[in-house]
Amino acid sequence: MNWRSERIWIELIRGSRKTSNLCWAFILFLGSLGFLLVGTSSYLGRNLISLFPSQQIFFFPQGIVMSFYGIAGLFISSYLWATISWNVGSGYDLFDKKEGIVCIFRWGFPGKKRRIFLRFLINDIQSIRIELKEGISPRRVLYLEIRGQGAIPLTRTDENLTPREMEQKAAELAYFLRVPIEVF
């Protein structure tokens, strides 16, 4: 949900709570749990999973490797579930021409610096920069170029906007802020 008026532009940013992240975390959890159960059943000599009889899988070396993959997968799955529950990367971009400020807010990982809050004057904005790299893994990112601060990304690298959508978004924002567009 985005909101625009003549003087204020608010853009909400989605974080880790995306359908694809939920699917991957669920699939990874179930797969790693299966690996761990097969490794454990080969160690115990019992059939904990009826699909794989324990006599066919020896604990050394297959059972050990499957247990290792299961434990590693559970750790990665735990990390994904934690980022989903904390909604890392979510926040908002606020452009207020009335006050002459830009506020960028994002949620990070828990700790002292969980809240990432950047505040700039609109007069300090040099340009809106578009980075387009095509190929096997395309990269399309929209940056806010600030005097003395460098470039601050406004879009995520995994947002998968088409070049036309990226140009449209950059043109609208540049027109709203009255700054030029740079393409790299």
N, C-alpha and C positions, 0 to 999 in steps of 0.2 A: 504494500500500500504506500503510495507516494502522494504528497500533497503539495500543490503549488498555488501561489497567488501572485499578485503583481510584485510584491516585495519580499516574500518568503518562499523558500523551496525546501521541503523536507523529504528526504529519501530514506526509507527504512531498508536496512541491510539484513538479509537472511544469513544466519550463521550455520552451525553444524547440524541443525535440526532439519535435514532434508530427507526426502524419501529414500534416495539412493544410499545415504549414510546409514539409515535405519536398516535397509535391506542387507547391506554389506556386513553390518555388525551382527545381525541375526544369523546370516549364512555362515560367517566366520565362527560364531559361537557354536552352532550346531556341528559344523565340520570338525572343529578342534575337540569338541566333546566326544565325537565319534572316534577320532584318532586316539584320544586318551583312554576311552573304554576298551578299544581293541588291544592297545598296549597292556593295559591292566589285566584283561582277560587272558592274554598270552602268558603273563607272569603268574597268575593264579591257577591257570590250567582249567578254568571254568568258562562256560559260554555266557558272558554278560550281554553280548549282542548275538542273536541267533543267526545272523547272516554269515558270520565268519566263525566256523568251528575253531576252537583254540588249538586243536592238534595241527592245523595247517599253518599256523603262524608261530614260529619259534621266538622265545623272548630275546635270545641273542642271535642276530643283531636286529631283526625286524621289529620286535616288540619295544626295544629300547628307542629305536628311531621314531616309531609311531608315538610313543609316550612323549618324547621330546617335542615333536611337532604339535601334539595336542596341548602341552603346557605352553609352548610359545604362542600358539593360536589363541589360547585363553587370555594370555597377557595382552595381545594385540586387540582382542575383542573387548577386554576391560577398558583399554585406552579409548577405543571408539565409543563405547557406552558412556564413559566419563565426559568426553568432549560433547556428546549429544546432550547429556543431562545439564552440563554447564552452558550449553549453547555458545560455544567459543566462536568468535568472529561476528556475532550479531551486533547490531547497533544502529546508528543513524548518521546521516549527513545533513546538517542544517546550514542553509545559506540565507542570511538575513540582510537584505539591502537597507532596511530601515535603520538597523543598529550599526551596519557596516562590518559585520563579523561573519566568520565561517567557523562552525563547530563540527568536529568529527569525533564520534564516540564509538568505541568498540568494547565488547566484553572479551577478556582474555582468560587465561587459566587462573585458578584461585591462588591467592597470595597477596602481597603488598601492592602489586601493580596489576591487579585484575581489571580495573577500570582504566581504559586508555582514552584520554580526553585531550584533544588538540584544539586550540582556539587561535584563529588568525584574523587579521583585518583583511577585508576585501581588497583594500588598496595594495596589499602586499602580494596579491596573486599576479604572477607574470603571465601565465597562459594555462590552457588546458592541453595536455599532451596525450596523444594516442600512440600506443606502441602496438604495431601489428607485425607478427611473425607467422608466416604460413609455412606449411610443410607437414611432416608426420605428426608432430605435436604442436598445433597452432597456439599462439599466445596473443591474446588481445586484452590489453589493460588500458584503463583510462586513469591518467595522473593529474594531480593538481600541482602545478609548478609554483612554489612559494619563494620569494626573494630571500636569500640567505638561509633557507631551510632545505632546499632541494625539492625532490618530487615526492608527493604522497599519493599512494594508490587509492583510487576511489572504487574500483571494481575488483572483484576477486579474479584470480587467474583461471579458475575452473567454472566461470559463469557461462562460457560458451555462447557469447553473443556473436551474431554474424557481423561481418565488417560494416554492413549497411546500418544495422542497429547501433553499433558502436559509434559510427560517424553521426548518426541522428542524435544520440544521447550527448555526444561531445558538442555538437552544434547548438543544441538547446541550452546546455549549461553555459557555453561560451557566450551565447546571446544574452542569457539572463545576467551573467556577471560582467558583460561588456569587456571581455578579454579575448586575445587571439587564440587560434588553435595551432598546435605544432604536431606534425606526424613523423614518427620514427619507425 
